[in-house]
């Protein structure tokens, strides 16, 4: 439980929708943590010391000095980190199998659907050097479909899996950027109410405030070097 965590978890992070998942979860759980910024627009995710425990060269990642059996453990991939922290603390991730399956469905829905599709919508609508109408329509329309799924799900419950959980934590960072994805939130009233409900949580506010100033340091829409690093990545030898 959080009161037993005497050594801070090391969070390797940049203020993005995926990074926010873990800063929010750590705040919600009351776990002590230290932030290590990884400037993904300057290639810091390719440093050997980061790749040693995050082999996919993506943020976020954590190092927990008090892992299972009291031994250190590293975890990469935001969904895996959320599950790990949920199991570690017993918070926002049910212990019973039926409840856990309910949460896992929506967590993996975000990992395989909402995040990638919204990310592609961001790319082709805002950052791509060439405006490709087919790609813009493809991903904008798919996000619209996914928002419809969320809106229907939230019509008769306050949160995606019933109680507030890591599924909501996983989705909020992407859903709050609906304008960048070419959506009209008034089309999705239940989703809009959910966004307001989640964003009103104090821990969510604190989690999204972590290193928030870093988001303004780089204009990805015009910074050609940052675009080269982030959008022209190749396998590392």
C-alpha positions in Angstrom: 0.0 0.0 0.0 1.1 3.6 -0.5 2.0 4.2 3.1 4.6 1.4 2.9 6.4 3.1 -0.1 9.4 4.7 1.6 11.5 5.1 -1.5 10.2 7.3 -4.4 9.3 5.7 -7.7 11.4 7.0 -10.5 9.2 8.3 -13.3 10.6 8.8 -16.8 8.2 11.2 -18.4 7.2 13.9 -20.8 3.9 15.8 -20.5 1.9 13.9 -23.2 -1.3 12.0 -23.0 0.7 8.8 -22.4 2.9 10.4 -19.8 -0.1 11.9 -18.0 -1.5 8.4 -17.4 1.3 7.7 -14.9 1.7 11.0 -13.3 -2.1 11.0 -12.6 -2.0 7.4 -11.3 0.9 8.2 -9.0 -1.0 11.2 -7.7 -4.2 9.3 -7.3 -2.4 6.5 -5.3 -0.5 9.0 -3.1 2.8 7.3 -4.0 6.1 9.2 -3.7 7.8 9.7 -7.0 10.6 11.6 -8.7 10.3 12.9 -12.2 13.1 12.4 -14.8 12.1 14.5 -17.9 12.8 12.7 -21.2 12.7 15.3 -23.9 11.3 13.2 -26.8 11.6 16.1 -29.2 15.4 16.2 -28.6 16.0 12.5 -28.9 16.6 11.8 -25.2 14.5 8.6 -25.5 17.3 7.1 -27.5 19.9 7.4 -24.7 21.4 4.0 -23.8 20.6 4.4 -20.1 16.9 4.9 -21.0 16.8 2.1 -23.5 18.1 -0.2 -20.9 14.7 -0.4 -19.2 12.4 1.1 -21.9 13.5 -0.8 -25.1 10.7 0.6 -27.3 12.3 4.1 -26.8 9.0 5.6 -25.7 7.8 7.3 -22.5 6.6 6.7 -19.9 8.6 4.2 -17.9 9.2 3.7 -14.2 11.8 2.2 -11.9 10.3 1.1 -8.6 13.0 0.5 -5.9 10.4 -1.4 -3.8 9.1 -3.9 -6.3 7.9 -7.4 -5.7 9.7 -9.1 -2.9 11.2 -5.7 -2.0 13.5 -5.8 -5.0 13.7 -3.1 -7.7 11.7 -3.5 -10.9 11.4 -1.5 -14.1 8.2 -1.3 -16.1 7.6 0.2 -19.6 4.4 0.7 -21.6 1.8 2.9 -20.0 -0.9 0.2 -19.7 1.4 -2.2 -18.0 2.5 0.5 -15.6 -1.1 1.3 -14.7 -1.8 -2.4 -14.0 1.3 -2.7 -12.0 0.6 0.3 -9.8 -3.0 -0.8 -9.5 -1.9 -4.2 -8.2 0.7 -2.7 -6.0 -1.6 -0.4 -4.2 -4.9 -2.1 -4.5 -6.4 1.1 -5.9 -8.4 1.8 -9.1 -7.9 -1.8 -10.3 -10.3 -4.4 -8.9 -9.0 -7.5 -7.2 -11.9 -9.7 -8.2 -11.8 -11.2 -11.7 -15.0 -9.9 -13.0 -14.2 -6.4 -12.0 -10.7 -6.6 -13.4 -11.9 -7.9 -16.7 -14.3 -5.0 -17.0 -11.4 -2.6 -16.4 -9.0 -4.5 -18.7 -11.4 -4.4 -21.6 -11.5 -0.6 -21.6 -7.8 -0.2 -20.8 -6.9 -2.3 -23.8 -9.5 -0.5 -25.9 -7.6 2.7 -25.2 -4.2 1.2 -25.8 -5.2 -0.4 -29.1 -7.8 2.1 -30.3 -8.3 5.5 -28.8 -4.6 6.3 -28.2 -3.2 5.3 -31.6 -6.1 6.6 -33.6 -6.2 10.0 -31.8 -2.4 10.2 -32.1 -2.7 9.7 -35.9 -5.4 12.3 -36.1 -3.1 14.7 -34.3 -0.3 13.9 -36.7 -2.1 14.2 -40.0 -4.3 17.2 -38.9 -1.5 19.2 -37.2 2.0 18.0 -37.8 2.3 16.3 -41.2 4.2 18.4 -43.7 1.8 17.4 -46.4 -2.0 17.6 -45.8 -3.3 14.3 -47.0 -7.1 14.5 -47.2 -7.6 10.7 -47.1 -5.4 10.3 -43.9 -7.1 13.3 -42.2 -10.6 11.9 -43.0 -9.6 8.4 -42.1 -8.3 9.1 -38.6 -10.8 12.0 -37.8 -13.7 9.7 -38.7 -12.3 6.8 -36.6 -11.9 9.0 -33.5 -15.5 10.1 -34.1 -16.5 6.5 -34.1 -14.5 5.8 -30.9 -16.0 8.8 -29.2 -19.4 7.4 -30.1 -18.5 4.2 -28.4 -17.5 6.0 -25.2 -20.5 8.2 -25.3 -22.9 5.2 -25.4 -20.9 3.4 -22.7 -21.1 6.5 -20.4 -24.9 7.1 -20.9 -25.8 5.0 -17.9 -22.7 5.0 -15.7 -20.3 7.7 -14.4 -17.1 5.9 -15.5 -16.0 3.5 -18.2 -15.9 0.4 -16.0 -18.5 1.5 -13.4 -16.2 2.8 -10.6 -13.3 5.2 -11.4 -10.4 3.1 -12.5 -7.2 2.9 -14.5 -9.4 2.7 -17.6 -10.5 6.3 -17.1 -7.0 7.4 -16.2 -5.8 5.9 -19.5 -8.4 7.7 -21.6 -8.7 11.2 -20.2 -5.4 12.6 -21.6 -6.5 11.7 -25.1 -10.2 12.6 -24.8 -9.5 16.1 -23.4 -7.8 17.0 -26.6 -10.9 16.4 -28.7 -10.6 19.7 -30.5 -7.2 18.7 -31.9 -8.8 15.6 -33.3 -11.4 17.5 -35.2 -14.3 16.6 -33.0 -17.3 18.5 -31.7 -17.8 17.5 -28.1 -21.4 18.6 -28.1 -22.2 15.6 -30.2 -21.1 13.4 -27.3 -22.9 14.8 -24.2 -22.2 11.8 -21.9 -18.5 11.8 -22.9 -18.3 15.6 -22.3 -19.7 15.2 -18.9 -17.3 12.4 -18.1 -14.3 14.6 -19.3 -15.5 17.3 -16.9 -16.0 14.8 -14.1 -12.5 13.3 -14.4 -10.7 16.6 -15.0 -12.3 17.9 -11.8 -10.5 15.4 -9.7 -7.6 17.0 -7.7 -5.2 14.2 -8.4 -5.9 14.5 -12.1 -5.2 18.2 -12.0 -1.9 17.6 -10.2 -0.9 14.8 -12.5 -1.5 16.9 -15.6 0.4 19.8 -14.1 3.6 17.8 -13.7 6.3 19.6 -15.8 3.4 21.2 -17.8 5.7 24.1 -18.8 7.7 21.6 -21.0 4.8 21.4 -23.4 5.4 25.0 -24.5 9.1 24.7 -25.0 8.9 23.1 -28.5 6.5 24.0 -31.3 6.3 20.6 -32.9 4.2 22.0 -35.8 7.2 24.1 -37.0 10.3 22.6 -35.4 11.8 20.6 -38.2 14.5 19.0 -36.1 11.9 17.8 -33.6 9.8 16.4 -36.4 12.8 14.6 -37.8 13.5 13.0 -34.4 9.9 12.1 -33.6 8.4 11.3 -37.0 11.4 9.9 -38.8 12.5 7.3 -36.3 14.4 4.3 -37.4 15.3 1.1 -35.7 18.3 1.6 -33.4 21.2 -0.7 -34.1 
